[in-house]
């Protein structure tokens, strides 16, 4: 959902989250995240690694930006577009994220 349309009190399913549509919601379910509350306290980088290993390939780094945005939101912060997290991701994890898939 577009972050500008997110209302925290109306978040009940994954597609109610900022930056999450049907495909991302399906992918999150593949790693065991089936309701918004599952994201509380989660480490977005650990979720990203789990994504990569589950799908057996390195995911686009923007996936990490989305994970950062939704974990941040579920931990009480305002909804923001995923691309707002790109500079923080690059600062925190570098330009090129290396993931061991095994």
Secondary structure per residue as TSV (DSSP state, phi and psi in degrees):
chain	resnum	aa	ss	phi	psi
A	1	X	-	360.0	145.6
A	2	X	-	-61.7	128.2
A	3	X	G	-53.8	-31.6
A	4	X	G	-69.2	-15.3
A	5	X	G	-102.2	-1.9
A	6	X	-	-78.0	131.8
A	7	X	-	-120.8	112.3
A	8	X	G	-50.3	-41.7
A	9	X	G	-69.2	-14.3
A	10	X	G	-103.5	7.0
A	11	X	-	-79.7	111.8
A	12	X	-	-131.4	-23.9
A	13	X	S	-127.8	166.4
A	14	X	G	-58.9	-38.5
A	15	X	G	-74.4	-2.6
A	16	X	G	-82.5	-12.3
A	17	X	S	-76.2	153.7
A	18	X	T	-63.5	138.2
A	19	X	T	70.4	14.0
A	20	X	-	-117.8	121.7
A	21	X	-	-112.1	-167.4
A	22	X	H	-61.8	-41.7
A	23	X	H	-67.0	-46.9
A	24	X	H	-63.8	-40.5
A	25	X	H	-60.2	-42.4
A	26	X	H	-63.4	-44.9
A	27	X	H	-63.4	-39.6
A	28	X	H	-62.9	-39.6
A	29	X	H	-61.6	-31.9
A	30	X	H	-64.2	-22.5
A	31	X	T	-108.2	14.7
A	32	X	T	90.8	7.3
A	33	X	-	-98.0	101.9
A	34	X	-	-114.2	-11.6
A	35	X	S	-141.5	153.0
A	36	X	G	-52.9	-36.9
A	37	X	G	-62.2	-24.1
A	38	X	G	-62.0	-18.6
A	39	X	G	-86.6	-14.9
A	40	X	T	-63.3	126.1
A	41	X	T	78.8	0.8
A	42	X	-	-77.1	148.9
A	43	X	-	-90.4	116.4
A	44	X	H	-60.6	-33.9
A	45	X	H	-67.0	-42.2
A	46	X	H	-62.0	-38.7
A	47	X	H	-65.4	-39.4
A	48	X	H	-61.9	-45.6
A	49	X	H	-60.5	-42.6
A	50	X	H	-61.9	-41.1
A	51	X	H	-56.2	-51.8
A	52	X	H	-59.1	-44.4
A	53	X	H	-71.1	-38.6
A	54	X	H	-64.1	-43.0
A	55	X	T	-91.1	1.0
A	56	X	T	58.3	31.8
A	57	X	S	-161.6	152.7
A	58	X	-	-64.8	131.2
A	59	X	-	-87.9	157.2
A	60	X	-	-55.3	136.2
A	61	X	H	-57.5	-24.0
A	62	X	H	-63.3	-23.7
A	63	X	H	-60.5	-41.1
A	64	X	H	-63.8	-38.2
A	65	X	H	-59.7	-43.7
A	66	X	H	-62.8	-45.0
A	67	X	H	-62.5	-38.7
A	68	X	H	-62.9	-41.1
A	69	X	H	-67.1	-41.2
A	70	X	H	-79.5	-33.2
A	71	X	H	-69.5	-39.2
A	72	X	H	-60.4	-45.7
A	73	X	H	-62.1	-47.0
A	74	X	H	-69.8	-15.4
A	75	X	T	-94.5	14.4
A	76	X	T	107.4	-2.4
A	77	X	-	-87.5	165.6
A	78	X	-	-68.4	149.7
A	79	X	-	-67.6	135.8
A	80	X	-	-137.9	152.6
A	81	X	-	-61.0	147.3
A	82	X	G	-59.0	-34.0
A	83	X	G	-69.5	-15.1
A	84	X	G	-64.6	-21.5
A	85	X	G	-90.4	-10.0
A	86	X	H	-57.7	-48.8
A	87	X	H	-61.0	-38.8
A	88	X	H	-66.1	-42.5
A	89	X	H	-59.7	-46.0
A	90	X	H	-64.3	-38.1
A	91	X	H	-68.3	-42.7
A	92	X	H	-75.8	-42.2
A	93	X	H	-117.1	-3.1
A	94	X	-	89.2	171.1
A	95	X	S	-70.5	-34.5
A	96	X	S	-123.3	107.3
A	97	X	-	-81.8	126.9
A	98	X	-	-106.5	126.2
A	99	X	-	-125.6	129.9
A	100	X	-	-85.0	123.2
A	101	X	-	-87.0	-3.7
A	102	X	-	-104.5	360.0
